[in-house]
Amino acid sequence: MGGARKIYDYIRQPGYAYVVLVCLSGASLFVFNNIHSIVVYSLSDWVMIYAFVATVLILEYFTFRIPPEGNQQSMDSTIYLATVFIYGIQFSLFVLILSSIVKILYDRSMKWWKHPLNFAIYTIMITGAATSFELLGGKVGLFDIYQFHAYIISLVIYFFLNVSLVGVYYFLLYKGVLFEIIKSFLKDVVFAYLSTLLLSIVLVILINSSNTFGLFLFLVIGMLLSHAFRQLFKMYNEMSEKANTDQRTRLYSHSYFEEKLDEYMDQAKEKDSPLSLAMIDLDDFKKYNDAYGHPQGDRLLSFFGQLIKEACEPLDLFAARYGGEEFTIIMPGFENAAAKSFIDKLRKKTNDTWFEGVDVLPHGCISFSAGVIAIHKDTYDKSQLIDWADKALYTAKSKGKNTVCIYGEESELPQSLEQDINEIEQHIKIFLSKDVYTFKHSKRVFSYAVDMADVLALNEIDRRLLVLGALIHDIGKLEIPRDILNKKTKLTNEEWEIVKKHVQWGKEIVSVTEKFKDLVPLVELHHERYDGKGYPYELKNVEIPYLARVLCIIDSFDAMTTERPYQRTKSFLEALEELRSCAGTQFDPEIVDYFIQYIESKLPSRSAIGEEVS
């Protein structure tokens, strides 16, 4: 019963139902054309039958590709039509079934159900051509110029049935628009089809004049023409690929990206399936170009393009060079969370992949910023989608680069804060020349603080303090010597004591400006611990200001999950476990719960991405 049910479920699908219908129709026509008479073939007829079968099999070996993608054409139709015109429909179908049997025996690469489907399609086409030839007064045997109209209309019927049957097959199995599929056939392959069919008349004349030698001569001509068609379509594909490919990176070109994005969006809307777009920009590429020159910069672009291609090809994602050092990836089937996870993994792999001269870059490695946006019901055209992805990319760059942002997930700040934020950003930009990690860290902590202000429902005063304090909390690190600040190995006790002084140095820097003196508690106390084992004063519990306790959690979480080139760090899930285990000791347990809920709400589900987000 289970097997019967499975077969029933298959047949209910439009594509498989169509295959079954065509196979039954072809089998019925074959039986109908042969059941009323038994043909006895002479020895010379059998010689010709074997010769025709051999010719069909040889010509099928010399197939050539034609649109739509995956479709192939051979010159075997010439043989079937010629046998119809010379010997009649029964002879032609006999050659067909013998050829099909031999092909089933030696061609194990083709799916089993395609053999009866092909046999049925050829049977329908042969029957249609033979019937129209007979109805138009065509006489089987010698070629007659006065029957030329019958030959031509028979070829047209054969061609029409071929295009219709195969076109509907592609429409049902691979979806799309039937009219567009058939138009693709007519536009791109009509020359190949009609040339093949017209040659059937040439074969009739050759066989009538020279019998088997005429067939042999045609076989040679057919093999040469098949080879010529192969080369023609190979050249066509190469030219198309060249036109659609960016020669520098071997990714797709900007113009082809624009064309394909329309198609992907139409398919996503038609099937109600997810689709995401990522905009990627290499960080500080101009600095690399200025240092090493444009030829080396071009090599970096090519290298980065290969990294993108290797990541995208296994998942059938569409990657293109958008222009300059900007790239795009179209991700069918990806929601925002899964798309961000994929781009994040690509970003980390890029960070960890060495390339000549990257030490000149601020991050000490190849890095990029990216914006991600998923299509939804309000997305009305591709320009809007591109614009949203570009805005998310701009947000990623504004957060210190080498990060990925999803459009629309950044909380908006009150207008009154903008001037203060811009002023503080000018101060922390000094880190770009001394310690890019601290700059990026400050920007990320700031971003978390913006969201946590909403989560904790802070009033406007506390919101301002938390957001600005997060942005400037590490300003005291400007006083730490560069060799300690950028040291990659473990710090000595003396060096660690120097690092710990950054909170007091930060207090002194912030206190100078009357406008930001109220930020001192967050700058000075964000390393105090809930259990009293922090620094600089070993305060505990509620002795630590509430916002400083919030900032301590945000600061620690980002430090745990910060990705540095060539080093493994904690994943978000691992960092959340660390927060849980340290709640009540290092962190305020109540605030930890709020922060964990906030982070978990941002995490993609495992089913969406297949694994944990890092």
Secondary structure as GFF3:
##gff-version 3
##sequence-region A 1 614
A	DSSP	alpha_helix	2	12	.	.	.	ID=ss1
A	DSSP	alpha_helix	14	35	.	.	.	ID=ss2
A	DSSP	alpha_helix	43	61	.	.	.	ID=ss3
A	DSSP	beta_strand	64	66	.	.	.	ID=ss4
A	DSSP	beta_strand	71	73	.	.	.	ID=ss5
A	DSSP	alpha_helix	76	87	.	.	.	ID=ss6
A	DSSP	alpha_helix	89	106	.	.	.	ID=ss7
A	DSSP	alpha_helix	114	135	.	.	.	ID=ss8
A	DSSP	three_ten_helix	145	147	.	.	.	ID=ss9
A	DSSP	alpha_helix	148	174	.	.	.	ID=ss10
A	DSSP	alpha_helix	178	244	.	.	.	ID=ss11
A	DSSP	alpha_helix	254	271	.	.	.	ID=ss12
A	DSSP	beta_strand	275	282	.	.	.	ID=ss13
A	DSSP	alpha_helix	285	292	.	.	.	ID=ss14
A	DSSP	alpha_helix	294	312	.	.	.	ID=ss15
A	DSSP	three_ten_helix	313	315	.	.	.	ID=ss16
A	DSSP	beta_strand	318	323	.	.	.	ID=ss17
A	DSSP	beta_strand	326	332	.	.	.	ID=ss18
A	DSSP	alpha_helix	336	352	.	.	.	ID=ss19
A	DSSP	three_ten_helix	358	360	.	.	.	ID=ss20
A	DSSP	beta_strand	368	374	.	.	.	ID=ss21
A	DSSP	alpha_helix	382	398	.	.	.	ID=ss22
A	DSSP	beta_strand	404	406	.	.	.	ID=ss23
A	DSSP	alpha_helix	415	428	.	.	.	ID=ss24
A	DSSP	alpha_helix	431	434	.	.	.	ID=ss25
A	DSSP	alpha_helix	436	455	.	.	.	ID=ss26
A	DSSP	alpha_helix	460	472	.	.	.	ID=ss27
A	DSSP	three_ten_helix	475	479	.	.	.	ID=ss28
A	DSSP	alpha_helix	482	485	.	.	.	ID=ss29
A	DSSP	alpha_helix	493	500	.	.	.	ID=ss30
A	DSSP	alpha_helix	502	512	.	.	.	ID=ss31
A	DSSP	three_ten_helix	514	519	.	.	.	ID=ss32
A	DSSP	alpha_helix	520	525	.	.	.	ID=ss33
A	DSSP	three_ten_helix	541	543	.	.	.	ID=ss34
A	DSSP	alpha_helix	546	561	.	.	.	ID=ss35
A	DSSP	alpha_helix	572	582	.	.	.	ID=ss36
A	DSSP	alpha_helix	589	602	.	.	.	ID=ss37
A	DSSP	alpha_helix	606	609	.	.	.	ID=ss38
###
